[in-house]
Amino acid sequence: MDDEHIHLEAHLNMSQDMSLSEAQSSRHNVERVLKEKFGISHITLQIEYKGCKNNNELIFGREKKKLSDKHQN
């Protein structure tokens, strides 16, 4: 790690129970957006299901607009 690269560690609180392959696909999509749109070069994401009590604050989920769609110009 150095001062020239952006690093991120975060939790992905999934709104629905899903298979491991679906969760992995979601994680890859989030990583791609973070790299392409925000220039984050080192990403560590931990996937959780019902990890937070208030799931209404989710920004990425099947029933909501995708994160990549929110940041389209």
C-alpha positions in Angstrom: 0.0 0.0 0.0 1.2 3.5 -0.8 0.0 7.1 -1.1 -0.6 6.9 -4.8 -3.4 4.3 -4.8 -6.9 4.3 -3.3 -7.8 1.4 -1.1 -11.2 0.4 0.1 -12.5 -2.1 2.6 -16.3 -2.4 2.9 -19.2 -4.7 3.6 -21.8 -5.5 1.0 -25.1 -6.1 2.8 -27.2 -8.1 0.4 -31.0 -7.5 0.5 -31.9 -11.0 -0.5 -30.5 -14.5 0.3 -28.7 -15.7 -2.8 -26.4 -18.4 -4.0 -22.6 -18.0 -3.7 -22.3 -17.6 -7.5 -24.9 -14.8 -7.5 -23.2 -13.1 -4.6 -19.8 -13.4 -6.3 -21.2 -11.9 -9.5 -22.6 -9.0 -7.5 -19.3 -8.4 -5.8 -17.5 -8.4 -9.2 -20.0 -5.9 -10.5 -19.5 -3.6 -7.5 -15.7 -3.9 -7.8 -15.8 -3.1 -11.5 -17.8 0.1 -10.9 -15.5 1.2 -8.0 -12.5 0.7 -10.3 -13.9 2.2 -13.4 -15.9 5.1 -12.0 -13.8 6.0 -8.9 -10.3 4.8 -9.6 -10.1 2.6 -6.6 -7.2 0.2 -7.2 -7.4 -2.2 -4.2 -10.8 -3.4 -3.1 -11.7 -5.8 -0.3 -15.4 -6.5 0.0 -17.1 -8.7 2.6 -20.5 -10.0 1.6 -23.2 -10.2 4.3 -26.9 -11.2 4.3 -29.0 -9.3 6.8 -25.8 -7.9 8.3 -27.5 -4.5 9.1 -30.7 -4.0 10.9 -31.9 -1.3 8.5 -31.9 -2.7 5.0 -33.7 0.3 3.7 -30.4 2.1 3.4 -29.0 -0.2 0.8 -27.6 1.4 -2.3 -27.2 -1.8 -4.3 -29.8 -4.5 -4.6 -31.9 -6.4 -7.0 -35.0 -4.4 -6.3 -33.2 -1.0 -6.5 -31.4 0.7 -9.4 -27.9 -0.7 -9.9 -25.0 1.3 -8.5 -23.5 1.5 -12.1 -26.8 3.0 -13.4 -26.8 5.7 -10.7 -23.4 7.0 -11.7 -24.0 7.2 -15.5 -23.3 10.6 -17.1 
